[in-house]
């Protein structure tokens, strides 16, 4: 792993971009990494575009600003691809893009003009089938863990259970971790 691995997650208010960064941060912390996770959003209502940022490092992190050149960008809401400047901001061709879409990698590459590594995953379908509702942030987490190789899926699932078991109950925790695992297995990395 490089000194600091930086992730930017794009979504809409209420889709769990902030929660996704938080769960990844907790998993990284349990894996003995230093972390920094924070959202960026305005006073808009739910449904407005939001960004969450995550830094993971083996050393203390002294940077205190938004991520300008991410190593990985994950897009929870595929409608945000219409604003390709927002999605691709600071993302160089040697970095990674993960997109929740039913489109092919080739179609996403054509639509965005991004020549770097692209992973597509129908996280919406997975969340509907596993959770019974459209909450694609958990499947996206499974894809991020597989693609980034920063820590294990087991660690991610354990942290999610620790954080949410008392909030949403064991049955809902299992549905969410099943969605993570299915995405982990389905994303081609």
Rosetta constraint file for C-alpha pairs under 8 A:
AtomPair CA 1 CA 5 HARMONIC 7.26 0.50
AtomPair CA 1 CA 150 HARMONIC 7.51 0.50
AtomPair CA 2 CA 57 HARMONIC 7.75 0.50
AtomPair CA 3 CA 57 HARMONIC 5.71 0.50
AtomPair CA 3 CA 58 HARMONIC 6.58 0.50
AtomPair CA 3 CA 59 HARMONIC 7.06 0.50
AtomPair CA 4 CA 55 HARMONIC 6.32 0.50
AtomPair CA 4 CA 56 HARMONIC 5.61 0.50
AtomPair CA 4 CA 57 HARMONIC 4.57 0.50
AtomPair CA 4 CA 58 HARMONIC 7.49 0.50
AtomPair CA 4 CA 59 HARMONIC 7.98 0.50
AtomPair CA 4 CA 61 HARMONIC 7.76 0.50
AtomPair CA 5 CA 55 HARMONIC 5.66 0.50
AtomPair CA 5 CA 56 HARMONIC 5.16 0.50
AtomPair CA 5 CA 57 HARMONIC 6.30 0.50
AtomPair CA 5 CA 70 HARMONIC 7.74 0.50
AtomPair CA 5 CA 71 HARMONIC 6.28 0.50
AtomPair CA 6 CA 53 HARMONIC 7.44 0.50
AtomPair CA 6 CA 54 HARMONIC 5.78 0.50
AtomPair CA 6 CA 55 HARMONIC 4.61 0.50
AtomPair CA 6 CA 56 HARMONIC 6.55 0.50
AtomPair CA 6 CA 67 HARMONIC 6.92 0.50
AtomPair CA 6 CA 69 HARMONIC 7.71 0.50
AtomPair CA 6 CA 70 HARMONIC 4.95 0.50
AtomPair CA 6 CA 71 HARMONIC 5.29 0.50
AtomPair CA 6 CA 72 HARMONIC 6.65 0.50
AtomPair CA 7 CA 53 HARMONIC 5.81 0.50
AtomPair CA 7 CA 54 HARMONIC 5.07 0.50
AtomPair CA 7 CA 55 HARMONIC 6.41 0.50
AtomPair CA 7 CA 67 HARMONIC 7.74 0.50
AtomPair CA 7 CA 70 HARMONIC 5.43 0.50
AtomPair CA 7 CA 71 HARMONIC 5.99 0.50
AtomPair CA 7 CA 72 HARMONIC 4.89 0.50
AtomPair CA 7 CA 73 HARMONIC 5.80 0.50
AtomPair CA 7 CA 74 HARMONIC 7.71 0.50
AtomPair CA 8 CA 51 HARMONIC 6.70 0.50
AtomPair CA 8 CA 52 HARMONIC 5.75 0.50
AtomPair CA 8 CA 53 HARMONIC 4.68 0.50
AtomPair CA 8 CA 54 HARMONIC 6.47 0.50
AtomPair CA 8 CA 67 HARMONIC 7.10 0.50
AtomPair CA 8 CA 70 HARMONIC 6.25 0.50
AtomPair CA 8 CA 72 HARMONIC 6.48 0.50
AtomPair CA 8 CA 73 HARMONIC 4.87 0.50
AtomPair CA 8 CA 74 HARMONIC 6.42 0.50
AtomPair CA 9 CA 17 HARMONIC 6.11 0.50
AtomPair CA 9 CA 21 HARMONIC 7.45 0.50
AtomPair CA 9 CA 51 HARMONIC 5.51 0.50
AtomPair CA 9 CA 52 HARMONIC 5.06 0.50
AtomPair CA 9 CA 53 HARMONIC 6.38 0.50
AtomPair CA 9 CA 73 HARMONIC 5.77 0.50
AtomPair CA 9 CA 74 HARMONIC 4.77 0.50
AtomPair CA 9 CA 75 HARMONIC 5.96 0.50
AtomPair CA 9 CA 76 HARMONIC 7.28 0.50
AtomPair CA 10 CA 17 HARMONIC 6.60 0.50
AtomPair CA 10 CA 49 HARMONIC 7.22 0.50
AtomPair CA 10 CA 50 HARMONIC 5.97 0.50
AtomPair CA 10 CA 51 HARMONIC 4.72 0.50
AtomPair CA 10 CA 52 HARMONIC 6.67 0.50
AtomPair CA 10 CA 73 HARMONIC 7.55 0.50
AtomPair CA 10 CA 74 HARMONIC 6.18 0.50
AtomPair CA 10 CA 75 HARMONIC 4.80 0.50
AtomPair CA 10 CA 76 HARMONIC 5.98 0.50
AtomPair CA 10 CA 77 HARMONIC 7.20 0.50
AtomPair CA 10 CA 80 HARMONIC 7.77 0.50
AtomPair CA 10 CA 87 HARMONIC 7.39 0.50
AtomPair CA 11 CA 15 HARMONIC 6.30 0.50
AtomPair CA 11 CA 16 HARMONIC 7.48 0.50
AtomPair CA 11 CA 17 HARMONIC 5.65 0.50
AtomPair CA 11 CA 49 HARMONIC 5.81 0.50
AtomPair CA 11 CA 50 HARMONIC 5.43 0.50
AtomPair CA 11 CA 51 HARMONIC 6.42 0.50
AtomPair CA 11 CA 75 HARMONIC 6.18 0.50
AtomPair CA 11 CA 76 HARMONIC 4.93 0.50
AtomPair CA 11 CA 77 HARMONIC 5.16 0.50
AtomPair CA 11 CA 80 HARMONIC 7.46 0.50
AtomPair CA 12 CA 16 HARMONIC 7.94 0.50
AtomPair CA 12 CA 17 HARMONIC 7.48 0.50
AtomPair CA 12 CA 46 HARMONIC 7.02 0.50
AtomPair CA 12 CA 47 HARMONIC 4.81 0.50
AtomPair CA 12 CA 48 HARMONIC 5.14 0.50
AtomPair CA 12 CA 49 HARMONIC 4.36 0.50
AtomPair CA 12 CA 50 HARMONIC 5.29 0.50
AtomPair CA 12 CA 76 HARMONIC 7.88 0.50
AtomPair CA 12 CA 77 HARMONIC 6.69 0.50
AtomPair CA 13 CA 17 HARMONIC 7.80 0.50
AtomPair CA 13 CA 45 HARMONIC 7.11 0.50
AtomPair CA 13 CA 46 HARMONIC 4.32 0.50
AtomPair CA 13 CA 47 HARMONIC 4.55 0.50
AtomPair CA 13 CA 48 HARMONIC 5.37 0.50
AtomPair CA 13 CA 49 HARMONIC 6.30 0.50
AtomPair CA 13 CA 50 HARMONIC 6.03 0.50
AtomPair CA 14 CA 46 HARMONIC 5.59 0.50
AtomPair CA 14 CA 47 HARMONIC 6.49 0.50
AtomPair CA 15 CA 47 HARMONIC 7.98 0.50
AtomPair CA 15 CA 76 HARMONIC 7.58 0.50
AtomPair CA 15 CA 135 HARMONIC 6.09 0.50
AtomPair CA 15 CA 136 HARMONIC 7.23 0.50
AtomPair CA 15 CA 137 HARMONIC 6.59 0.50
AtomPair CA 16 CA 20 HARMONIC 5.92 0.50
AtomPair CA 16 CA 135 HARMONIC 7.43 0.50
AtomPair CA 16 CA 137 HARMONIC 5.62 0.50
AtomPair CA 17 CA 21 HARMONIC 6.37 0.50
AtomPair CA 17 CA 39 HARMONIC 7.95 0.50
AtomPair CA 17 CA 50 HARMONIC 7.38 0.50
AtomPair CA 17 CA 51 HARMONIC 6.88 0.50
AtomPair CA 17 CA 52 HARMONIC 5.94 0.50
AtomPair CA 17 CA 76 HARMONIC 7.36 0.50
AtomPair CA 17 CA 137 HARMONIC 6.44 0.50
AtomPair CA 18 CA 22 HARMONIC 6.24 0.50
AtomPair CA 18 CA 38 HARMONIC 7.18 0.50
AtomPair CA 18 CA 39 HARMONIC 5.74 0.50
AtomPair CA 18 CA 51 HARMONIC 7.68 0.50
AtomPair CA 18 CA 52 HARMONIC 5.50 0.50
AtomPair CA 19 CA 23 HARMONIC 6.14 0.50
AtomPair CA 20 CA 24 HARMONIC 6.24 0.50
AtomPair CA 20 CA 137 HARMONIC 6.05 0.50
AtomPair CA 20 CA 138 HARMONIC 6.91 0.50
AtomPair CA 20 CA 141 HARMONIC 6.54 0.50
AtomPair CA 21 CA 25 HARMONIC 6.02 0.50
AtomPair CA 21 CA 37 HARMONIC 6.14 0.50
AtomPair CA 21 CA 38 HARMONIC 7.48 0.50
AtomPair CA 21 CA 52 HARMONIC 6.30 0.50
AtomPair CA 21 CA 53 HARMONIC 6.69 0.50
AtomPair CA 21 CA 54 HARMONIC 6.05 0.50
AtomPair CA 22 CA 26 HARMONIC 6.20 0.50
AtomPair CA 22 CA 37 HARMONIC 6.33 0.50
AtomPair CA 22 CA 38 HARMONIC 7.92 0.50
AtomPair CA 23 CA 27 HARMONIC 6.22 0.50
AtomPair CA 23 CA 156 HARMONIC 7.28 0.50
AtomPair CA 23 CA 159 HARMONIC 6.83 0.50
AtomPair CA 23 CA 160 HARMONIC 6.29 0.50
AtomPair CA 24 CA 28 HARMONIC 6.14 0.50
AtomPair CA 24 CA 54 HARMONIC 7.99 0.50
AtomPair CA 24 CA 141 HARMONIC 7.40 0.50
AtomPair CA 24 CA 156 HARMONIC 6.89 0.50
AtomPair CA 25 CA 29 HARMONIC 6.07 0.50
AtomPair CA 25 CA 35 HARMONIC 5.88 0.50
AtomPair CA 25 CA 36 HARMONIC 6.99 0.50
AtomPair CA 25 CA 37 HARMONIC 6.38 0.50
AtomPair CA 25 CA 54 HARMONIC 6.94 0.50
AtomPair CA 25 CA 56 HARMONIC 7.48 0.50
AtomPair CA 26 CA 30 HARMONIC 6.21 0.50
AtomPair CA 26 CA 159 HARMONIC 6.46 0.50
AtomPair CA 27 CA 31 HARMONIC 6.25 0.50
AtomPair CA 27 CA 151 HARMONIC 7.55 0.50
AtomPair CA 27 CA 155 HARMONIC 5.89 0.50
AtomPair CA 27 CA 156 HARMONIC 5.31 0.50
AtomPair CA 27 CA 159 HARMONIC 5.69 0.50
AtomPair CA 28 CA 32 HARMONIC 6.56 0.50
AtomPair CA 28 CA 33 HARMONIC 5.37 0.50
AtomPair CA 28 CA 34 HARMONIC 7.32 0.50
AtomPair CA 28 CA 35 HARMONIC 6.87 0.50
AtomPair CA 28 CA 56 HARMONIC 6.84 0.50
AtomPair CA 28 CA 150 HARMONIC 7.63 0.50
AtomPair CA 28 CA 151 HARMONIC 6.81 0.50
AtomPair CA 29 CA 33 HARMONIC 4.92 0.50
AtomPair CA 29 CA 34 HARMONIC 6.04 0.50
AtomPair CA 29 CA 35 HARMONIC 6.35 0.50
AtomPair CA 30 CA 155 HARMONIC 7.72 0.50
AtomPair CA 31 CA 151 HARMONIC 6.85 0.50
AtomPair CA 31 CA 155 HARMONIC 7.64 0.50
AtomPair CA 32 CA 58 HARMONIC 7.60 0.50
AtomPair CA 33 CA 56 HARMONIC 6.32 0.50
AtomPair CA 33 CA 57 HARMONIC 5.52 0.50
AtomPair CA 33 CA 58 HARMONIC 5.09 0.50
AtomPair CA 33 CA 59 HARMONIC 7.43 0.50
AtomPair CA 34 CA 56 HARMONIC 5.78 0.50
AtomPair CA 34 CA 57 HARMONIC 5.08 0.50
AtomPair CA 34 CA 58 HARMONIC 5.93 0.50
AtomPair CA 34 CA 59 HARMONIC 6.23 0.50
AtomPair CA 34 CA 60 HARMONIC 5.78 0.50
AtomPair CA 34 CA 61 HARMONIC 6.82 0.50
AtomPair CA 35 CA 54 HARMONIC 7.16 0.50
AtomPair CA 35 CA 55 HARMONIC 5.49 0.50
AtomPair CA 35 CA 56 HARMONIC 4.72 0.50
AtomPair CA 35 CA 57 HARMONIC 6.41 0.50
AtomPair CA 35 CA 61 HARMONIC 7.23 0.50
AtomPair CA 36 CA 53 HARMONIC 7.89 0.50
AtomPair CA 36 CA 54 HARMONIC 5.59 0.50
AtomPair CA 36 CA 55 HARMONIC 5.04 0.50
AtomPair CA 36 CA 56 HARMONIC 6.79 0.50
AtomPair CA 36 CA 61 HARMONIC 7.44 0.50
AtomPair CA 37 CA 52 HARMONIC 7.28 0.50
AtomPair CA 37 CA 53 HARMONIC 5.49 0.50
AtomPair CA 37 CA 54 HARMONIC 4.36 0.50
AtomPair CA 37 CA 55 HARMONIC 6.44 0.50
AtomPair CA 38 CA 52 HARMONIC 5.73 0.50
AtomPair CA 38 CA 53 HARMONIC 5.38 0.50
AtomPair CA 38 CA 54 HARMONIC 6.73 0.50
AtomPair CA 39 CA 50 HARMONIC 7.35 0.50
AtomPair CA 39 CA 51 HARMONIC 5.73 0.50
AtomPair CA 39 CA 52 HARMONIC 4.02 0.50
AtomPair CA 39 CA 53 HARMONIC 6.02 0.50
AtomPair CA 40 CA 50 HARMONIC 6.06 0.50
AtomPair CA 40 CA 51 HARMONIC 5.18 0.50
AtomPair CA 40 CA 52 HARMONIC 5.95 0.50
AtomPair CA 40 CA 53 HARMONIC 7.87 0.50
AtomPair CA 41 CA 49 HARMONIC 7.40 0.50
AtomPair CA 41 CA 50 HARMONIC 5.09 0.50
AtomPair CA 41 CA 51 HARMONIC 6.66 0.50
AtomPair CA 44 CA 48 HARMONIC 6.05 0.50
AtomPair CA 49 CA 80 HARMONIC 7.65 0.50
AtomPair CA 53 CA 66 HARMONIC 6.91 0.50
AtomPair CA 53 CA 67 HARMONIC 6.60 0.50
AtomPair CA 55 CA 61 HARMONIC 7.94 0.50
AtomPair CA 57 CA 61 HARMONIC 6.95 0.50
AtomPair CA 68 CA 89 HARMONIC 7.58 0.50
AtomPair CA 68 CA 90 HARMONIC 5.57 0.50
AtomPair CA 69 CA 89 HARMONIC 7.70 0.50
AtomPair CA 69 CA 90 HARMONIC 4.46 0.50
AtomPair CA 69 CA 91 HARMONIC 5.76 0.50
AtomPair CA 69 CA 92 HARMONIC 7.45 0.50
AtomPair CA 70 CA 90 HARMONIC 6.63 0.50
AtomPair CA 70 CA 91 HARMONIC 5.97 0.50
AtomPair CA 70 CA 95 HARMONIC 7.59 0.50
AtomPair CA 71 CA 91 HARMONIC 7.26 0.50
AtomPair CA 71 CA 95 HARMONIC 5.22 0.50
AtomPair CA 71 CA 96 HARMONIC 6.27 0.50
AtomPair CA 72 CA 91 HARMONIC 7.81 0.50
AtomPair CA 72 CA 95 HARMONIC 6.09 0.50
AtomPair CA 72 CA 96 HARMONIC 4.64 0.50
AtomPair CA 72 CA 97 HARMONIC 5.80 0.50
AtomPair CA 72 CA 98 HARMONIC 7.61 0.50
AtomPair CA 72 CA 148 HARMONIC 7.86 0.50
AtomPair CA 73 CA 87 HARMONIC 7.59 0.50
AtomPair CA 73 CA 91 HARMONIC 7.63 0.50
AtomPair CA 73 CA 96 HARMONIC 6.33 0.50
AtomPair CA 73 CA 97 HARMONIC 4.91 0.50
AtomPair CA 73 CA 98 HARMONIC 6.21 0.50
AtomPair CA 74 CA 97 HARMONIC 5.91 0.50
AtomPair CA 74 CA 98 HARMONIC 4.60 0.50
AtomPair CA 74 CA 99 HARMONIC 5.89 0.50
AtomPair CA 74 CA 140 HARMONIC 7.40 0.50
AtomPair CA 74 CA 144 HARMONIC 7.59 0.50
AtomPair CA 75 CA 80 HARMONIC 7.51 0.50
AtomPair CA 75 CA 87 HARMONIC 7.72 0.50
AtomPair CA 75 CA 97 HARMONIC 7.84 0.50
AtomPair CA 75 CA 98 HARMONIC 6.20 0.50
AtomPair CA 75 CA 99 HARMONIC 4.83 0.50
AtomPair CA 75 CA 100 HARMONIC 6.04 0.50
AtomPair CA 76 CA 99 HARMONIC 6.67 0.50
AtomPair CA 76 CA 100 HARMONIC 5.44 0.50
AtomPair CA 76 CA 123 HARMONIC 7.88 0.50
AtomPair CA 76 CA 136 HARMONIC 6.35 0.50
AtomPair CA 76 CA 137 HARMONIC 6.18 0.50
AtomPair CA 76 CA 140 HARMONIC 6.90 0.50
AtomPair CA 77 CA 81 HARMONIC 7.97 0.50
AtomPair CA 77 CA 100 HARMONIC 6.45 0.50
AtomPair CA 78 CA 99 HARMONIC 6.88 0.50
AtomPair CA 78 CA 100 HARMONIC 5.82 0.50
AtomPair CA 78 CA 101 HARMONIC 5.85 0.50
AtomPair CA 80 CA 84 HARMONIC 7.51 0.50
AtomPair CA 80 CA 87 HARMONIC 7.43 0.50
AtomPair CA 81 CA 87 HARMONIC 6.73 0.50
AtomPair CA 81 CA 112 HARMONIC 7.50 0.50
AtomPair CA 83 CA 87 HARMONIC 6.69 0.50
AtomPair CA 84 CA 88 HARMONIC 5.86 0.50
AtomPair CA 84 CA 112 HARMONIC 5.98 0.50
AtomPair CA 85 CA 89 HARMONIC 5.68 0.50
AtomPair CA 88 CA 114 HARMONIC 7.79 0.50
AtomPair CA 91 CA 95 HARMONIC 6.39 0.50
AtomPair CA 91 CA 96 HARMONIC 7.91 0.50
AtomPair CA 92 CA 116 HARMONIC 7.24 0.50
AtomPair CA 93 CA 114 HARMONIC 6.85 0.50
AtomPair CA 93 CA 115 HARMONIC 5.56 0.50
AtomPair CA 93 CA 116 HARMONIC 4.16 0.50
AtomPair CA 93 CA 117 HARMONIC 7.56 0.50
AtomPair CA 94 CA 116 HARMONIC 5.37 0.50
AtomPair CA 94 CA 117 HARMONIC 7.16 0.50
AtomPair CA 95 CA 116 HARMONIC 5.81 0.50
AtomPair CA 95 CA 117 HARMONIC 6.38 0.50
AtomPair CA 96 CA 116 HARMONIC 6.28 0.50
AtomPair CA 96 CA 117 HARMONIC 4.93 0.50
AtomPair CA 96 CA 118 HARMONIC 6.01 0.50
AtomPair CA 96 CA 119 HARMONIC 7.80 0.50
AtomPair CA 97 CA 116 HARMONIC 7.48 0.50
AtomPair CA 97 CA 117 HARMONIC 6.26 0.50
AtomPair CA 97 CA 118 HARMONIC 4.83 0.50
AtomPair CA 97 CA 119 HARMONIC 6.24 0.50
AtomPair CA 98 CA 118 HARMONIC 5.89 0.50
AtomPair CA 98 CA 119 HARMONIC 4.72 0.50
AtomPair CA 98 CA 120 HARMONIC 5.80 0.50
AtomPair CA 98 CA 121 HARMONIC 7.61 0.50
AtomPair CA 98 CA 140 HARMONIC 7.98 0.50
AtomPair CA 98 CA 143 HARMONIC 7.65 0.50
AtomPair CA 98 CA 144 HARMONIC 7.54 0.50
AtomPair CA 99 CA 118 HARMONIC 7.64 0.50
AtomPair CA 99 CA 119 HARMONIC 6.34 0.50
AtomPair CA 99 CA 120 HARMONIC 4.94 0.50
AtomPair CA 99 CA 121 HARMONIC 6.31 0.50
AtomPair CA 100 CA 120 HARMONIC 6.05 0.50
AtomPair CA 100 CA 121 HARMONIC 5.11 0.50
AtomPair CA 100 CA 122 HARMONIC 5.27 0.50
AtomPair CA 100 CA 123 HARMONIC 5.30 0.50
AtomPair CA 100 CA 124 HARMONIC 6.93 0.50
AtomPair CA 100 CA 136 HARMONIC 7.65 0.50
AtomPair CA 100 CA 140 HARMONIC 7.28 0.50
AtomPair CA 101 CA 120 HARMONIC 6.13 0.50
AtomPair CA 101 CA 121 HARMONIC 5.74 0.50
AtomPair CA 101 CA 122 HARMONIC 4.90 0.50
AtomPair CA 101 CA 123 HARMONIC 7.10 0.50
AtomPair CA 101 CA 124 HARMONIC 7.66 0.50
AtomPair CA 102 CA 120 HARMONIC 7.40 0.50
AtomPair CA 102 CA 121 HARMONIC 6.67 0.50
AtomPair CA 102 CA 122 HARMONIC 5.07 0.50
AtomPair CA 103 CA 107 HARMONIC 6.14 0.50
AtomPair CA 103 CA 108 HARMONIC 6.62 0.50
AtomPair CA 103 CA 120 HARMONIC 7.33 0.50
AtomPair CA 104 CA 108 HARMONIC 6.38 0.50
AtomPair CA 104 CA 120 HARMONIC 6.81 0.50
AtomPair CA 105 CA 109 HARMONIC 6.05 0.50
AtomPair CA 105 CA 118 HARMONIC 6.27 0.50
AtomPair CA 105 CA 119 HARMONIC 6.53 0.50
AtomPair CA 105 CA 120 HARMONIC 5.98 0.50
AtomPair CA 106 CA 110 HARMONIC 6.12 0.50
AtomPair CA 107 CA 111 HARMONIC 6.05 0.50
AtomPair CA 108 CA 112 HARMONIC 6.01 0.50
AtomPair CA 108 CA 113 HARMONIC 7.98 0.50
AtomPair CA 109 CA 113 HARMONIC 5.34 0.50
AtomPair CA 109 CA 114 HARMONIC 5.35 0.50
AtomPair CA 109 CA 115 HARMONIC 6.67 0.50
AtomPair CA 109 CA 118 HARMONIC 7.41 0.50
AtomPair CA 110 CA 114 HARMONIC 7.51 0.50
AtomPair CA 119 CA 187 HARMONIC 6.89 0.50
AtomPair CA 119 CA 188 HARMONIC 7.01 0.50
AtomPair CA 119 CA 189 HARMONIC 7.62 0.50
AtomPair CA 120 CA 187 HARMONIC 6.94 0.50
AtomPair CA 121 CA 140 HARMONIC 7.94 0.50
AtomPair CA 121 CA 143 HARMONIC 7.89 0.50
AtomPair CA 121 CA 183 HARMONIC 7.26 0.50
AtomPair CA 121 CA 186 HARMONIC 7.38 0.50
AtomPair CA 121 CA 187 HARMONIC 6.00 0.50
AtomPair CA 122 CA 126 HARMONIC 6.47 0.50
AtomPair CA 123 CA 127 HARMONIC 6.00 0.50
AtomPair CA 123 CA 136 HARMONIC 4.95 0.50
AtomPair CA 123 CA 137 HARMONIC 7.62 0.50
AtomPair CA 123 CA 139 HARMONIC 5.34 0.50
AtomPair CA 123 CA 140 HARMONIC 6.29 0.50
AtomPair CA 123 CA 183 HARMONIC 7.05 0.50
AtomPair CA 124 CA 128 HARMONIC 6.16 0.50
AtomPair CA 124 CA 134 HARMONIC 5.78 0.50
AtomPair CA 124 CA 135 HARMONIC 6.79 0.50
AtomPair CA 124 CA 136 HARMONIC 4.99 0.50
AtomPair CA 125 CA 129 HARMONIC 6.13 0.50
AtomPair CA 125 CA 134 HARMONIC 7.81 0.50
AtomPair CA 126 CA 130 HARMONIC 5.89 0.50
AtomPair CA 126 CA 131 HARMONIC 7.95 0.50
AtomPair CA 126 CA 136 HARMONIC 7.41 0.50
AtomPair CA 126 CA 139 HARMONIC 6.83 0.50
AtomPair CA 126 CA 179 HARMONIC 6.20 0.50
AtomPair CA 126 CA 182 HARMONIC 7.47 0.50
AtomPair CA 126 CA 183 HARMONIC 7.27 0.50
AtomPair CA 127 CA 131 HARMONIC 5.19 0.50
AtomPair CA 127 CA 132 HARMONIC 6.67 0.50
AtomPair CA 127 CA 133 HARMONIC 6.18 0.50
AtomPair CA 127 CA 134 HARMONIC 5.64 0.50
AtomPair CA 127 CA 135 HARMONIC 5.61 0.50
AtomPair CA 127 CA 136 HARMONIC 5.39 0.50
AtomPair CA 127 CA 138 HARMONIC 7.61 0.50
AtomPair CA 127 CA 139 HARMONIC 6.76 0.50
AtomPair CA 127 CA 179 HARMONIC 6.23 0.50
AtomPair CA 128 CA 132 HARMONIC 4.50 0.50
AtomPair CA 128 CA 133 HARMONIC 4.62 0.50
AtomPair CA 128 CA 134 HARMONIC 5.32 0.50
AtomPair CA 128 CA 135 HARMONIC 7.45 0.50
AtomPair CA 129 CA 133 HARMONIC 7.73 0.50
AtomPair CA 130 CA 175 HARMONIC 5.71 0.50
AtomPair CA 130 CA 176 HARMONIC 7.19 0.50
AtomPair CA 130 CA 178 HARMONIC 6.85 0.50
AtomPair CA 130 CA 179 HARMONIC 5.68 0.50
AtomPair CA 131 CA 135 HARMONIC 7.66 0.50
AtomPair CA 131 CA 172 HARMONIC 7.61 0.50
AtomPair CA 131 CA 175 HARMONIC 5.61 0.50
AtomPair CA 131 CA 176 HARMONIC 6.58 0.50
AtomPair CA 131 CA 179 HARMONIC 7.46 0.50
AtomPair CA 136 CA 140 HARMONIC 6.31 0.50
AtomPair CA 137 CA 141 HARMONIC 6.37 0.50
AtomPair CA 138 CA 142 HARMONIC 6.75 0.50
AtomPair CA 138 CA 176 HARMONIC 6.25 0.50
AtomPair CA 138 CA 177 HARMONIC 7.55 0.50
AtomPair CA 138 CA 179 HARMONIC 6.38 0.50
AtomPair CA 138 CA 180 HARMONIC 5.50 0.50
AtomPair CA 139 CA 143 HARMONIC 6.56 0.50
AtomPair CA 139 CA 176 HARMONIC 7.95 0.50
AtomPair CA 139 CA 179 HARMONIC 5.19 0.50
AtomPair CA 139 CA 180 HARMONIC 4.44 0.50
AtomPair CA 139 CA 181 HARMONIC 7.56 0.50
AtomPair CA 139 CA 182 HARMONIC 7.31 0.50
AtomPair CA 139 CA 183 HARMONIC 5.07 0.50
AtomPair CA 139 CA 184 HARMONIC 7.56 0.50
AtomPair CA 140 CA 144 HARMONIC 6.16 0.50
AtomPair CA 140 CA 180 HARMONIC 7.21 0.50
AtomPair CA 140 CA 183 HARMONIC 6.99 0.50
AtomPair CA 141 CA 145 HARMONIC 6.19 0.50
AtomPair CA 141 CA 180 HARMONIC 6.22 0.50
AtomPair CA 142 CA 146 HARMONIC 6.35 0.50
AtomPair CA 142 CA 153 HARMONIC 6.85 0.50
AtomPair CA 142 CA 179 HARMONIC 7.73 0.50
AtomPair CA 142 CA 180 HARMONIC 4.26 0.50
AtomPair CA 142 CA 181 HARMONIC 5.97 0.50
AtomPair CA 142 CA 182 HARMONIC 7.61 0.50
AtomPair CA 142 CA 183 HARMONIC 5.33 0.50
AtomPair CA 142 CA 184 HARMONIC 4.51 0.50
AtomPair CA 143 CA 147 HARMONIC 6.05 0.50
AtomPair CA 143 CA 180 HARMONIC 7.51 0.50
AtomPair CA 143 CA 183 HARMONIC 5.65 0.50
AtomPair CA 143 CA 184 HARMONIC 4.94 0.50
AtomPair CA 143 CA 187 HARMONIC 6.02 0.50
AtomPair CA 144 CA 148 HARMONIC 5.77 0.50
AtomPair CA 145 CA 149 HARMONIC 5.65 0.50
AtomPair CA 145 CA 150 HARMONIC 6.50 0.50
AtomPair CA 145 CA 151 HARMONIC 6.57 0.50
AtomPair CA 145 CA 152 HARMONIC 6.74 0.50
AtomPair CA 145 CA 153 HARMONIC 6.36 0.50
AtomPair CA 145 CA 156 HARMONIC 7.89 0.50
AtomPair CA 145 CA 184 HARMONIC 7.37 0.50
AtomPair CA 146 CA 152 HARMONIC 7.83 0.50
AtomPair CA 146 CA 153 HARMONIC 7.43 0.50
AtomPair CA 146 CA 184 HARMONIC 5.76 0.50
AtomPair CA 146 CA 187 HARMONIC 7.84 0.50
AtomPair CA 146 CA 189 HARMONIC 6.96 0.50
AtomPair CA 147 CA 189 HARMONIC 5.86 0.50
AtomPair CA 151 CA 155 HARMONIC 6.86 0.50
AtomPair CA 151 CA 156 HARMONIC 7.77 0.50
AtomPair CA 152 CA 156 HARMONIC 6.51 0.50
AtomPair CA 153 CA 157 HARMONIC 6.15 0.50
AtomPair CA 153 CA 181 HARMONIC 7.25 0.50
AtomPair CA 153 CA 184 HARMONIC 7.71 0.50
AtomPair CA 154 CA 158 HARMONIC 6.11 0.50
AtomPair CA 155 CA 159 HARMONIC 6.17 0.50
AtomPair CA 156 CA 160 HARMONIC 6.20 0.50
AtomPair CA 157 CA 161 HARMONIC 6.20 0.50
AtomPair CA 157 CA 177 HARMONIC 5.67 0.50
AtomPair CA 157 CA 180 HARMONIC 7.74 0.50
AtomPair CA 158 CA 162 HARMONIC 6.14 0.50
AtomPair CA 159 CA 163 HARMONIC 6.07 0.50
AtomPair CA 160 CA 164 HARMONIC 5.93 0.50
AtomPair CA 160 CA 165 HARMONIC 7.83 0.50
AtomPair CA 160 CA 173 HARMONIC 7.41 0.50
AtomPair CA 160 CA 177 HARMONIC 7.59 0.50
AtomPair CA 161 CA 165 HARMONIC 5.15 0.50
AtomPair CA 161 CA 170 HARMONIC 7.85 0.50
AtomPair CA 161 CA 173 HARMONIC 5.96 0.50
AtomPair CA 163 CA 167 HARMONIC 7.86 0.50
AtomPair CA 164 CA 168 HARMONIC 5.83 0.50
AtomPair CA 164 CA 169 HARMONIC 7.25 0.50
AtomPair CA 164 CA 173 HARMONIC 6.78 0.50
AtomPair CA 165 CA 169 HARMONIC 4.87 0.50
AtomPair CA 165 CA 170 HARMONIC 5.47 0.50
AtomPair CA 165 CA 173 HARMONIC 6.12 0.50
AtomPair CA 166 CA 170 HARMONIC 7.85 0.50
AtomPair CA 168 CA 172 HARMONIC 5.93 0.50
AtomPair CA 168 CA 173 HARMONIC 6.75 0.50
AtomPair CA 169 CA 173 HARMONIC 6.23 0.50
AtomPair CA 170 CA 174 HARMONIC 6.14 0.50
AtomPair CA 171 CA 175 HARMONIC 6.39 0.50
AtomPair CA 172 CA 176 HARMONIC 6.22 0.50
AtomPair CA 173 CA 177 HARMONIC 6.14 0.50
AtomPair CA 174 CA 178 HARMONIC 5.92 0.50
AtomPair CA 175 CA 179 HARMONIC 6.30 0.50
AtomPair CA 176 CA 180 HARMONIC 6.36 0.50
AtomPair CA 177 CA 181 HARMONIC 6.14 0.50
AtomPair CA 178 CA 182 HARMONIC 6.04 0.50
AtomPair CA 179 CA 183 HARMONIC 6.18 0.50
AtomPair CA 180 CA 184 HARMONIC 6.08 0.50
AtomPair CA 181 CA 185 HARMONIC 6.19 0.50
AtomPair CA 182 CA 186 HARMONIC 6.05 0.50
AtomPair CA 183 CA 187 HARMONIC 5.89 0.50
